[in-house]
Amino acid sequence: MATDSRATFMRAAIGASAGAGIWGTVKRLRAQAKNGYNTVEVAVEGPISREGSRLPSSSQRSIPADKIVEQIERADEDPNVEALVVKLNTPGGEVLPSEDIRLAAERFDGPTIGYATDTCASGGYWIAAGCDELWAREASVVGSIGVRGSSVNAKGLADKLGLDYRPKTAGEYKDAGYPLKEPEEQDDEYLQGLVDDYYETFVEHVAEGRGLDEETIRETEARVYLGTDAIENGLVDELGTREDVEERIEERLGHDVEIEEFTPEQSLMERIRSQSQGVAYAFGAGVADSIGVDEEFSLELR
């Protein structure tokens, strides 16, 4: 009797599982018929940062990284979406926002193809490491697998102006890289160590995500390559147009593809805030440039 009960239970469980799978397929097909798409494209354009582009004069529009992550997660939760295209046209940017987008692409449940248009450099390539494949055009600029740390020292200018920097800090390296502090060798070594650590992480992500040897990646020495050269050294999987990418997705899914672009919506207040921050930043940057003062040490994937 116990054996019969177990057999009955197993048949019921298998039937329920099959039914759930069939019902999931039915829901997906209904959603596709209603919405008319089964693949989503999310664009990463302009400098990558948490807030988006702060320079309204820039020719590239920039979407905050968190908004991009939201759109990828929205696509992943949409029952009619089977594949994802990540359009990449960026020179790079901040480290952690780039990592957030890479993780979102990596976690998407389905084929994920990165498509480099004009530029896919540094932070853009960090994101590409989270995609299953990377496509580019023949004249696309791809690569720049490196990290840049930068600061401007204004100690000499401060001395001329009669400014005396008197720090009150706790921790030996708290003001390392501060513009008004006299540069010290131990500070430079410490900051260079941070850059090196981020670089090693970058290399590891690319090696794992792109299936490349770490030494091969290091040998690029943060160079950028045209698409025709990038495919030869393995930085790119295929060259082609967006139509070719669409055909590739159809090949992977086994049926026709209809692509919908997901873009984040901004409220009126968000648009006003973005513009006011851009004007303020541009004004502040102009003043800082005129006297040669920069912010403290910063790290970027550029």
Backbone bond lengths (Angstrom), bond angles and torsions (degrees), N, CA, C in turn:
res aa  C-N    CA-C-N  psi(-1)  N-CA   C-N-CA  omega(-1)  CA-C   N-CA-C  phi
1 M - - - 1.457 - - 1.520 111.56 -
2 A 1.368 115.04 -40.95 1.467 119.28 -179.88 1.513 110.41 -63.68
3 T 1.351 115.27 -38.72 1.466 119.77 179.53 1.510 110.25 -64.44
4 D 1.341 116.79 -44.60 1.462 120.63 178.38 1.520 111.45 -60.59
5 S 1.351 116.67 -39.38 1.463 120.77 -179.22 1.517 110.98 -64.77
6 R 1.361 114.18 -42.33 1.468 117.79 179.65 1.524 110.97 -64.72
7 A 1.335 116.17 -41.19 1.468 120.33 179.64 1.516 110.74 -62.90
8 T 1.351 115.22 -42.56 1.466 119.21 178.07 1.514 111.34 -62.29
9 F 1.368 114.63 -41.87 1.469 119.22 178.94 1.528 111.71 -62.64
10 M 1.348 117.26 -42.76 1.461 121.62 -179.40 1.523 110.41 -63.99
11 R 1.338 117.18 -42.57 1.464 119.97 179.15 1.528 110.41 -63.07
12 A 1.309 115.74 -40.38 1.467 119.64 179.56 1.521 110.83 -65.94
13 A 1.359 116.15 -41.46 1.461 120.35 -179.56 1.522 110.59 -64.81
14 I 1.347 115.99 -44.11 1.465 119.87 179.17 1.518 110.23 -63.25
15 G 1.352 115.84 -41.24 1.454 119.11 179.38 1.516 111.89 -64.23
16 A 1.335 115.40 -40.31 1.463 119.51 178.98 1.515 110.92 -65.16
17 S 1.349 115.29 -41.14 1.469 119.48 179.31 1.516 111.15 -63.41
18 A 1.344 115.34 -44.77 1.464 119.36 178.98 1.524 110.22 -63.67
19 G 1.356 114.44 -41.20 1.461 117.82 178.93 1.505 112.32 -62.42
20 A 1.347 116.06 -40.04 1.465 120.08 179.00 1.516 110.86 -64.40
21 G 1.366 115.27 -39.45 1.460 118.74 178.42 1.515 111.91 -65.17
22 I 1.344 115.66 -42.46 1.465 119.97 178.99 1.526 110.24 -65.58
23 W 1.346 116.07 -42.43 1.467 119.81 -179.37 1.525 110.33 -64.76
24 G 1.343 116.80 -37.54 1.459 120.27 177.10 1.523 111.31 -62.56
25 T 1.340 115.72 -40.69 1.468 119.84 178.34 1.520 110.81 -65.98
26 V 1.336 116.21 -41.54 1.463 120.46 179.17 1.526 110.34 -61.75
27 K 1.344 117.28 -44.46 1.465 120.58 179.37 1.526 111.13 -62.19
28 R 1.351 115.66 -40.79 1.463 119.22 179.82 1.516 111.15 -64.65
29 L 1.331 117.27 -43.19 1.461 120.90 -179.28 1.527 111.19 -66.97
30 R 1.357 116.36 -37.19 1.466 119.77 176.25 1.527 110.64 -63.01
31 A 1.328 115.44 -43.57 1.472 119.98 -179.37 1.518 110.58 -64.09
32 Q 1.335 116.01 -40.50 1.466 119.48 179.09 1.520 110.89 -64.44
33 A 1.341 116.50 -41.42 1.458 120.15 179.13 1.522 111.04 -64.36
34 K 1.343 115.92 -36.67 1.462 120.23 -178.85 1.521 111.48 -74.89
35 N 1.330 117.16 -47.11 1.464 121.36 -173.65 1.526 113.42 -90.16
36 G 1.330 117.44 -23.96 1.453 120.16 174.77 1.516 115.03 81.42
37 Y 1.320 119.23 13.80 1.460 120.68 177.11 1.524 109.85 -141.73
38 N 1.326 115.77 154.51 1.461 120.22 176.52 1.527 112.40 -134.48
39 T 1.330 116.33 3.15 1.463 122.25 178.40 1.530 108.32 -138.86
40 V 1.315 116.22 144.23 1.466 120.87 -178.48 1.526 110.12 -119.68
41 E 1.334 115.21 140.72 1.460 121.59 173.09 1.523 108.75 -111.65
42 V 1.328 115.89 129.47 1.465 122.63 176.41 1.522 107.34 -121.23
43 A 1.330 117.10 129.71 1.462 121.54 -174.90 1.524 111.99 -99.76
44 V 1.335 114.71 137.00 1.468 122.04 170.02 1.521 105.93 -114.81
45 E 1.324 116.37 101.23 1.461 120.91 -174.66 1.523 110.58 -126.68
46 G 1.313 115.70 138.56 1.458 120.70 179.25 1.514 111.61 84.60
47 P 1.343 116.96 -179.18 1.464 121.60 -179.84 1.524 111.11 -60.10
48 I 1.325 116.44 139.07 1.461 121.69 -177.43 1.521 109.63 -90.49
49 S 1.320 116.17 121.15 1.456 120.46 177.92 1.517 109.15 -152.71
50 R 1.315 115.92 171.33 1.458 120.26 -179.81 1.526 110.91 -70.34
51 E 1.342 116.98 -35.31 1.467 120.65 -175.69 1.515 113.40 -97.12
52 G 1.341 118.47 -11.66 1.455 120.82 -173.49 1.515 110.24 91.84
53 S 1.332 116.73 -177.01 1.461 121.47 -176.76 1.519 110.93 -63.44
54 R 1.339 115.25 133.23 1.466 119.36 177.75 1.524 111.44 -102.84
55 L 1.312 117.05 2.15 1.461 120.33 -179.01 1.520 109.93 -112.91
56 P 1.342 118.48 100.01 1.462 120.91 -176.86 1.516 112.83 -63.16
57 S 1.336 118.24 -18.41 1.461 120.86 179.84 1.519 112.38 -79.75
58 S 1.351 117.09 -8.42 1.460 120.55 -178.07 1.517 110.60 -64.43
59 S 1.339 115.67 142.01 1.464 120.59 179.04 1.521 111.30 -76.70
60 Q 1.337 118.50 -15.48 1.450 122.85 179.40 1.521 110.00 -103.80
61 R 1.336 116.25 125.76 1.457 117.93 174.75 1.516 107.35 -76.11
62 S 1.297 116.27 145.14 1.454 121.01 -176.47 1.514 109.63 -127.41
63 I 1.333 116.63 130.55 1.451 122.53 -179.72 1.521 108.25 -104.52
64 P 1.331 118.42 135.08 1.463 119.79 177.94 1.529 111.47 -53.67
65 A 1.322 116.43 140.54 1.464 121.23 -176.46 1.521 112.20 -57.19
66 D 1.335 117.22 -39.65 1.463 120.24 -179.21 1.526 111.49 -62.14
67 K 1.329 116.44 -34.69 1.467 120.45 178.08 1.527 111.05 -67.48
68 I 1.341 116.13 -38.24 1.468 120.57 178.12 1.523 110.07 -64.63
69 V 1.331 116.39 -43.97 1.455 120.78 177.86 1.526 110.28 -59.51
70 E 1.327 116.90 -41.76 1.464 120.92 178.82 1.519 111.63 -59.12
71 Q 1.334 117.43 -40.49 1.458 120.50 -178.47 1.529 111.52 -69.87
72 I 1.330 116.76 -36.96 1.469 119.63 177.21 1.522 109.90 -66.60
73 E 1.317 117.02 -42.80 1.468 120.40 178.14 1.525 111.30 -66.22
74 R 1.318 116.05 -36.09 1.471 120.22 176.35 1.527 110.34 -62.05
75 A 1.337 115.99 -42.01 1.466 120.44 178.25 1.528 110.77 -64.61
76 D 1.332 116.32 -39.06 1.464 120.71 -178.59 1.515 111.24 -66.28
77 E 1.337 116.66 -32.05 1.466 121.10 -178.70 1.529 112.78 -85.65
78 D 1.323 117.24 -13.45 1.466 122.07 -178.82 1.532 109.25 -75.35
79 P 1.335 119.39 119.73 1.462 121.39 -175.14 1.519 114.61 -64.87
80 N 1.340 118.92 -20.11 1.459 119.50 -178.71 1.526 112.79 -95.11
81 V 1.337 118.31 1.54 1.463 120.97 -179.16 1.522 109.87 -95.84
82 E 1.325 115.19 122.02 1.466 121.08 -178.65 1.524 112.94 -108.16
83 A 1.328 118.19 -21.20 1.464 120.72 -176.90 1.524 110.01 -144.95
84 L 1.330 115.01 160.51 1.461 121.44 -176.80 1.523 110.42 -131.33
85 V 1.338 116.01 134.12 1.459 122.23 171.41 1.523 107.84 -111.25
86 V 1.323 117.16 125.26 1.461 122.04 176.10 1.522 107.57 -105.47
87 K 1.318 115.95 104.74 1.464 121.38 -179.97 1.523 108.63 -80.44
88 L 1.330 116.64 124.16 1.458 122.11 -174.08 1.523 110.92 -117.14
89 N 1.315 115.54 117.21 1.466 121.83 174.21 1.526 107.00 -144.31
90 T 1.331 115.10 78.54 1.458 120.60 -172.50 1.521 111.36 -149.54
91 P 1.341 116.62 143.55 1.464 120.02 176.02 1.520 112.35 -84.63
92 G 1.339 117.58 -3.46 1.452 121.11 -177.99 1.516 110.76 115.62
93 G 1.312 115.85 -160.55 1.459 119.36 -179.47 1.502 112.36 161.04
94 E 1.319 116.63 -140.90 1.453 121.95 -174.58 1.531 111.21 -74.57
95 V 1.336 115.78 150.30 1.459 121.45 -172.31 1.529 112.62 -68.69
96 L 1.320 117.79 -58.97 1.463 120.04 -173.58 1.526 113.77 -65.68
97 P 1.338 120.26 -40.01 1.470 118.74 174.60 1.537 112.09 -59.97
98 S 1.336 117.06 -37.44 1.466 120.15 176.51 1.520 110.67 -63.86
99 E 1.329 116.23 -41.06 1.457 121.07 179.18 1.527 111.23 -65.16
100 D 1.319 118.12 -38.81 1.468 121.35 178.96 1.532 110.97 -60.71
101 I 1.331 116.34 -42.38 1.466 119.94 -179.76 1.522 109.94 -69.01
102 R 1.346 116.91 -40.41 1.471 120.24 178.23 1.524 110.94 -58.51
103 L 1.326 116.63 -45.77 1.460 120.84 -179.40 1.527 111.57 -63.06
104 A 1.338 116.63 -40.39 1.470 119.97 179.65 1.526 110.44 -62.78
105 A 1.338 116.94 -42.53 1.467 120.71 178.14 1.522 110.99 -65.26
106 E 1.319 116.15 -40.29 1.466 121.34 -178.65 1.533 111.08 -65.79
107 R 1.328 116.79 -34.29 1.466 120.92 -176.57 1.522 113.31 -83.63
108 F 1.333 117.85 -10.71 1.466 120.20 -179.88 1.527 109.68 -59.30
109 D 1.325 116.07 133.07 1.462 121.74 -177.06 1.531 110.17 -88.94
110 G 1.321 115.98 87.17 1.459 121.62 -179.69 1.512 109.82 151.38
111 P 1.333 117.07 173.71 1.463 120.21 178.49 1.528 111.26 -58.76
112 T 1.327 116.53 133.04 1.459 122.46 179.23 1.514 109.15 -126.79
113 I 1.337 115.90 119.80 1.459 120.31 -178.67 1.516 109.97 -118.53
114 G 1.332 116.35 123.87 1.448 121.54 173.28 1.513 108.87 -85.56
115 Y 1.335 116.33 137.46 1.459 120.66 -178.49 1.518 109.25 -128.11
116 A 1.337 116.80 108.42 1.460 122.03 180.00 1.517 109.44 -84.57
117 T 1.322 116.10 125.99 1.466 119.43 176.73 1.530 108.70 -95.38
118 D 1.321 118.72 -99.42 1.470 120.75 -178.96 1.529 111.85 -73.44
119 T 1.335 116.22 -54.55 1.464 121.06 -173.42 1.522 111.03 -137.65
120 C 1.313 115.65 132.37 1.464 122.00 172.92 1.519 106.39 -134.84
121 A 1.319 115.82 81.12 1.457 120.79 -172.84 1.515 111.14 -118.61
122 S 1.305 115.52 149.23 1.459 124.87 170.99 1.523 111.90 50.17
123 G 1.351 118.87 -107.09 1.453 120.75 -179.83 1.519 112.54 -57.72
124 G 1.332 117.04 -32.30 1.458 120.73 175.68 1.518 111.28 -64.71
125 Y 1.334 116.45 -39.41 1.468 119.42 178.66 1.526 110.43 -73.47
126 W 1.334 116.99 -31.43 1.471 121.04 173.97 1.526 108.77 -57.30
127 I 1.330 117.24 -43.88 1.468 121.82 178.39 1.524 110.63 -66.10
128 A 1.335 117.00 -41.64 1.465 121.36 -178.72 1.524 111.72 -58.99
129 A 1.337 116.66 -27.53 1.463 120.49 179.61 1.523 111.99 -64.74
130 G 1.332 117.44 -15.86 1.455 121.22 177.68 1.516 113.86 -91.50
131 C 1.328 117.12 -1.27 1.470 121.77 -179.79 1.531 110.37 -97.43
132 D 1.335 116.21 155.10 1.461 120.52 178.82 1.517 111.63 -68.35
133 E 1.328 116.57 -36.61 1.467 121.72 -179.44 1.522 108.94 -140.01
134 L 1.344 115.52 156.32 1.459 120.64 174.36 1.517 109.04 -128.44
135 W 1.331 115.04 122.81 1.455 122.57 176.73 1.525 108.96 -110.69
136 A 1.329 115.86 154.77 1.460 120.59 178.48 1.525 108.96 -151.18
137 R 1.312 115.74 168.19 1.455 121.50 172.48 1.530 108.70 -88.29
138 E 1.319 117.22 164.75 1.458 120.23 -179.66 1.522 111.87 -60.47
139 A 1.336 117.38 -35.88 1.464 121.40 -177.10 1.525 113.00 -99.31
140 S 1.339 118.05 8.77 1.460 120.34 176.41 1.525 109.76 -64.20
141 V 1.329 115.68 148.46 1.469 121.64 175.22 1.524 107.46 -100.42
142 V 1.337 115.85 118.85 1.470 121.08 -171.98 1.528 110.15 -130.55
143 G 1.333 116.50 142.86 1.461 119.88 172.53 1.508 113.39 124.40
144 S 1.332 115.71 -127.49 1.466 123.11 -175.88 1.522 110.62 56.77
145 I 1.335 116.03 51.63 1.458 121.26 -179.41 1.523 107.93 -80.30
146 G 1.305 115.20 86.03 1.450 120.91 -177.03 1.513 110.91 -162.80
147 V 1.314 116.60 173.62 1.462 123.13 -178.87 1.521 108.51 -130.14
148 R 1.316 115.80 140.20 1.459 120.36 179.83 1.524 109.69 -121.32
149 G 1.326 114.89 129.35 1.450 121.16 172.33 1.517 107.61 -113.51
150 S 1.313 117.08 137.52 1.464 117.85 -175.14 1.522 111.90 -146.79
151 S 1.322 114.71 151.01 1.459 122.47 171.75 1.517 107.28 -160.97
152 V 1.317 116.54 155.36 1.462 122.04 177.05 1.525 107.51 -114.68
153 N 1.327 116.22 130.04 1.458 119.44 -179.96 1.523 110.33 -96.33
154 A 1.333 115.32 126.43 1.459 121.33 -177.72 1.527 111.89 -113.75
155 K 1.331 117.03 22.74 1.462 120.21 -177.94 1.529 111.45 -60.84
156 G 1.340 116.70 -42.14 1.460 119.66 -179.73 1.516 112.09 -62.66
157 L 1.350 116.32 -42.20 1.460 120.55 178.40 1.520 110.80 -65.11
158 A 1.346 116.25 -40.33 1.467 119.91 179.47 1.524 110.75 -62.21
159 D 1.334 116.55 -39.69 1.467 119.91 178.81 1.528 110.88 -62.30
160 K 1.336 116.56 -41.64 1.465 120.13 179.80 1.521 111.46 -65.08
161 L 1.331 115.95 -31.89 1.461 119.71 -179.19 1.530 112.09 -87.12
162 G 1.325 115.54 -1.92 1.456 119.31 179.56 1.512 114.10 78.50
163 L 1.341 116.74 22.61 1.460 121.09 179.21 1.518 109.66 -90.73
164 D 1.325 116.77 132.69 1.459 122.45 -177.85 1.524 109.13 -115.07
165 Y 1.341 116.53 114.97 1.468 121.30 -179.36 1.524 109.11 -83.56
166 R 1.329 116.44 118.30 1.456 121.83 179.87 1.532 109.38 -124.30
167 P 1.330 117.01 89.36 1.470 120.43 -174.75 1.516 112.61 -73.41
168 K 1.317 114.48 146.99 1.456 123.08 170.47 1.527 105.81 -124.34
169 T 1.308 116.51 93.18 1.464 120.51 -174.28 1.516 110.70 -126.75
170 A 1.323 115.82 159.71 1.459 123.20 172.45 1.521 106.61 -123.30
171 G 1.304 116.66 116.41 1.457 120.15 -174.24 1.520 109.77 113.18
172 E 1.329 116.37 125.84 1.460 121.03 -170.78 1.524 113.37 -58.10
173 Y 1.345 116.65 -36.23 1.463 119.58 -173.49 1.532 112.93 -105.83
174 K 1.333 116.76 17.62 1.460 119.60 -175.65 1.518 112.32 -60.31
175 D 1.339 118.43 -37.04 1.464 119.87 -178.56 1.530 112.51 -108.11
176 A 1.335 116.04 23.71 1.466 119.30 176.46 1.519 109.56 -61.21
177 G 1.313 116.70 128.54 1.452 121.49 179.87 1.505 114.80 84.50
178 Y 1.334 117.87 2.33 1.462 120.12 179.56 1.534 109.77 -67.74
179 P 1.340 118.36 134.87 1.477 121.55 -171.37 1.522 115.28 -58.25
180 L 1.331 118.17 -30.32 1.461 120.19 -174.55 1.529 113.14 -95.22
181 K 1.320 117.03 2.02 1.456 120.97 -178.94 1.528 110.60 -93.72
182 E 1.314 116.25 141.22 1.459 121.41 175.43 1.528 108.59 -62.23
183 P 1.352 118.65 124.64 1.469 120.50 -179.17 1.524 111.58 -59.87
184 E 1.313 115.85 136.09 1.455 121.62 177.97 1.523 109.66 -123.79
185 E 1.312 116.25 146.13 1.467 121.36 -176.16 1.520 111.46 -59.82
186 Q 1.333 117.64 -41.13 1.457 120.28 -177.95 1.534 110.71 -66.68
187 D 1.342 117.50 -32.42 1.463 120.32 176.24 1.524 110.62 -66.66
188 D 1.337 116.13 -43.97 1.468 120.24 179.13 1.522 110.91 -61.46
189 E 1.328 117.23 -40.60 1.465 120.86 179.27 1.524 111.01 -64.78
190 Y 1.323 115.55 -40.22 1.464 120.39 179.39 1.531 110.89 -64.29
191 L 1.328 117.04 -47.27 1.460 121.48 -178.84 1.525 111.08 -67.37
192 Q 1.324 116.91 -38.40 1.460 120.02 176.78 1.529 110.48 -63.36
193 G 1.331 116.20 -33.61 1.460 119.89 177.20 1.523 111.90 -63.34
194 L 1.333 116.54 -37.91 1.467 119.66 176.30 1.527 111.00 -63.04
195 V 1.329 115.81 -44.83 1.465 120.55 178.94 1.526 110.08 -60.04
196 D 1.331 116.32 -44.71 1.468 120.86 -179.23 1.524 111.79 -62.83
197 D 1.343 116.66 -39.58 1.467 120.34 179.91 1.527 110.96 -64.59
198 Y 1.340 116.81 -43.59 1.461 120.13 177.54 1.528 110.58 -63.87
199 Y 1.328 116.10 -37.57 1.467 119.70 179.62 1.528 110.91 -63.56
200 E 1.329 116.86 -43.08 1.459 120.13 179.31 1.524 110.54 -62.29
201 T 1.340 116.50 -39.23 1.463 119.95 177.12 1.517 110.66 -63.49
202 F 1.338 116.24 -42.08 1.462 121.69 178.09 1.530 110.07 -58.71
203 V 1.314 116.54 -49.00 1.464 121.49 -179.03 1.529 110.57 -60.47
204 E 1.326 117.01 -42.88 1.466 120.69 179.99 1.522 111.65 -63.09
205 H 1.339 117.38 -43.23 1.468 120.84 179.29 1.530 110.56 -62.49
206 V 1.332 116.14 -44.68 1.470 119.82 -178.86 1.522 110.32 -65.52
207 A 1.341 117.04 -42.96 1.466 120.83 -179.10 1.521 110.94 -61.05
208 E 1.331 116.20 -43.59 1.458 120.49 -179.24 1.521 111.83 -72.49
209 G 1.334 116.64 -46.76 1.459 120.35 -175.62 1.510 114.12 -73.35
210 R 1.332 117.15 -34.17 1.460 121.10 -175.98 1.524 112.57 -101.71
211 G 1.335 116.87 -4.98 1.457 120.02 179.30 1.517 112.85 67.56
212 L 1.332 116.70 36.87 1.462 121.74 -179.12 1.521 110.58 -109.97
213 D 1.328 115.59 154.86 1.455 121.07 176.06 1.524 109.48 -73.55
214 E 1.329 117.32 137.81 1.463 120.76 -177.24 1.523 112.20 -59.97
215 E 1.310 116.99 -38.95 1.464 119.58 -179.13 1.523 110.95 -66.15
216 T 1.329 116.67 -36.41 1.463 120.65 176.70 1.527 110.83 -61.41
217 I 1.324 115.56 -39.63 1.467 120.26 179.01 1.524 110.20 -65.69
218 R 1.323 116.79 -45.11 1.467 120.10 -179.87 1.522 111.41 -62.43
219 E 1.319 116.34 -33.32 1.468 120.13 -178.96 1.523 113.15 -66.92
220 T 1.327 117.11 -16.73 1.469 118.83 175.77 1.526 110.97 -70.01
221 E 1.350 116.86 -22.72 1.469 122.74 177.56 1.528 112.08 51.80
222 A 1.324 115.38 41.34 1.468 123.02 177.43 1.525 113.35 62.43
223 R 1.332 117.78 22.57 1.467 120.06 176.45 1.529 109.99 -72.21
224 V 1.318 115.50 158.22 1.461 121.19 168.91 1.522 107.95 -105.02
225 Y 1.329 115.79 150.74 1.457 121.81 -177.04 1.525 109.82 -131.39
226 L 1.306 116.11 148.07 1.459 119.96 168.28 1.523 107.91 -69.84
227 G 1.316 116.25 156.63 1.450 120.40 -177.54 1.514 113.21 -53.58
228 T 1.333 116.86 -38.31 1.470 120.74 -178.83 1.520 111.88 -63.56
229 D 1.326 117.36 -31.71 1.463 121.01 177.59 1.529 110.81 -86.47
230 A 1.312 116.38 -34.30 1.468 120.68 -178.53 1.519 111.47 -63.37
231 I 1.322 117.68 -33.21 1.462 119.48 -179.89 1.529 110.88 -73.26
232 E 1.324 116.33 -27.47 1.460 120.02 179.62 1.527 111.91 -71.86
233 N 1.334 116.94 -35.54 1.465 118.30 -179.76 1.525 113.07 -96.37
234 G 1.346 116.70 9.76 1.452 120.73 173.18 1.511 116.13 86.19
235 L 1.329 118.03 3.36 1.460 119.62 178.81 1.523 111.82 -71.73
236 V 1.326 116.93 -22.95 1.464 122.94 179.88 1.533 107.95 -128.05
237 D 1.344 116.03 144.37 1.464 120.15 -179.78 1.527 112.54 -84.67
238 E 1.335 115.78 -43.91 1.456 120.21 -176.20 1.524 110.21 -145.55
239 L 1.339 115.69 154.88 1.457 121.59 172.34 1.520 108.63 -107.68
240 G 1.322 116.75 139.98 1.454 118.74 178.68 1.515 111.75 172.25
241 T 1.316 114.56 176.53 1.459 122.05 178.37 1.527 109.72 -89.30
242 R 1.322 115.62 176.72 1.462 119.20 176.98 1.523 110.77 -62.26
243 E 1.334 116.37 -33.53 1.463 119.96 177.39 1.533 110.48 -63.55
244 D 1.321 116.67 -37.18 1.464 120.13 177.14 1.526 110.62 -65.85
245 V 1.333 116.14 -38.10 1.464 120.29 177.25 1.522 109.77 -62.91
246 E 1.333 116.21 -41.74 1.463 120.28 178.68 1.525 110.83 -61.55
247 E 1.327 116.37 -41.76 1.467 120.11 178.01 1.525 111.08 -63.42
248 R 1.323 116.35 -36.98 1.463 120.54 178.93 1.527 110.60 -64.58
249 I 1.325 116.96 -40.20 1.465 120.04 178.46 1.518 110.50 -65.54
250 E 1.331 116.14 -41.57 1.463 119.86 177.02 1.519 110.56 -59.86
251 E 1.336 116.19 -38.47 1.463 121.07 178.08 1.525 110.97 -63.48
252 R 1.334 115.98 -41.36 1.463 119.51 -178.17 1.527 112.07 -73.56
253 L 1.332 116.79 -35.51 1.465 120.18 -178.58 1.526 112.28 -84.94
254 G 1.325 116.87 -26.67 1.461 120.29 179.80 1.511 114.37 85.68
255 H 1.335 117.37 15.49 1.469 120.40 177.07 1.529 109.13 -159.24
256 D 1.339 115.93 176.50 1.458 121.00 -177.29 1.520 111.82 -63.74
257 V 1.330 114.53 154.17 1.458 120.73 -176.75 1.520 110.05 -121.25
258 E 1.311 116.07 137.73 1.461 123.03 171.80 1.531 106.70 -124.49
259 I 1.334 116.28 116.68 1.460 120.71 -173.64 1.529 111.41 -98.98
260 E 1.312 115.48 133.36 1.461 123.43 176.24 1.532 108.33 -117.11
261 E 1.334 117.04 133.65 1.459 120.39 177.55 1.520 109.64 -88.71
262 F 1.330 115.66 124.04 1.460 121.37 175.62 1.527 108.46 -96.12
263 T 1.325 116.45 121.16 1.467 121.08 177.66 1.520 108.87 -128.03
264 P 1.319 117.38 140.22 1.467 119.47 -179.11 1.511 111.72 -70.81
265 E 1.314 115.82 143.91 1.455 121.28 176.04 1.526 109.42 -90.83
266 Q 1.323 115.75 142.06 1.449 121.15 176.98 1.526 109.43 -116.28
267 S 1.305 115.70 134.12 1.452 119.82 175.76 1.520 109.41 -72.33
268 L 1.319 116.34 166.35 1.457 120.93 178.80 1.530 110.51 -58.34
269 M 1.347 116.89 -42.42 1.457 120.25 -179.20 1.520 111.44 -65.39
270 E 1.346 117.49 -36.21 1.467 120.45 178.50 1.523 110.61 -66.47
271 R 1.328 116.62 -39.45 1.473 119.63 179.11 1.523 110.61 -66.72
272 I 1.336 116.63 -41.59 1.465 120.35 178.77 1.526 110.21 -64.67
273 R 1.342 116.14 -43.36 1.459 120.31 -179.93 1.525 110.88 -62.83
274 S 1.337 116.51 -41.42 1.464 120.51 179.78 1.521 111.44 -61.84
275 Q 1.342 116.02 -43.34 1.458 119.59 -179.66 1.523 111.61 -67.86
276 S 1.341 117.24 -40.75 1.462 119.58 -179.15 1.516 111.05 -67.74
277 Q 1.351 117.05 -37.40 1.462 119.95 177.19 1.514 110.57 -65.42
278 G 1.350 116.02 -38.01 1.456 119.67 179.21 1.516 111.94 -63.28
279 V 1.350 116.65 -44.11 1.465 120.63 179.07 1.521 110.40 -64.17
280 A 1.335 116.34 -44.10 1.464 120.38 -179.77 1.515 110.97 -63.55
281 Y 1.325 116.12 -42.64 1.467 119.60 -179.84 1.526 110.79 -64.62
282 A 1.335 116.10 -45.42 1.460 119.81 -178.99 1.525 110.56 -60.55
283 F 1.355 116.95 -41.61 1.463 120.72 178.65 1.531 110.18 -64.25
284 G 1.356 115.47 -46.60 1.460 119.41 -179.75 1.508 112.36 -63.45
285 A 1.335 116.70 -39.72 1.463 120.34 179.38 1.512 110.69 -64.41
286 G 1.342 115.66 -37.63 1.461 119.04 179.23 1.514 111.75 -65.14
287 V 1.335 116.94 -42.21 1.465 120.92 178.06 1.524 110.59 -64.20
288 A 1.353 115.70 -44.22 1.457 119.34 -179.27 1.518 111.15 -63.49
289 D 1.329 117.18 -40.95 1.463 120.29 178.85 1.519 111.15 -62.70
290 S 1.336 116.73 -36.23 1.460 119.85 -175.25 1.519 112.42 -68.15
291 I 1.346 117.78 -26.74 1.461 119.62 -179.85 1.529 112.16 -111.85
292 G 1.356 115.80 -0.16 1.459 119.58 174.88 1.510 115.18 77.67
293 V 1.343 117.78 24.52 1.458 120.55 179.58 1.521 109.17 -106.26
294 D 1.325 116.12 131.78 1.458 121.08 179.78 1.525 108.22 -119.90
295 E 1.338 115.57 174.35 1.447 120.19 177.38 1.529 110.22 -73.55
296 E 1.348 116.28 175.49 1.450 119.87 177.53 1.528 109.61 -65.87
297 F 1.326 114.97 176.59 1.463 121.93 -176.04 1.520 110.90 -51.40
298 S 1.325 116.70 131.46 1.460 121.28 179.68 1.519 109.78 -130.95
299 L 1.341 115.41 151.82 1.464 121.78 179.89 1.515 109.45 -115.77
300 E 1.320 116.85 135.24 1.451 121.50 -179.76 1.528 110.60 -142.48
301 L 1.333 114.27 151.34 1.462 121.04 169.78 1.507 107.09 -94.37
302 R 1.330 116.97 83.31 1.458 121.92 -177.20 1.514 109.49 -129.92
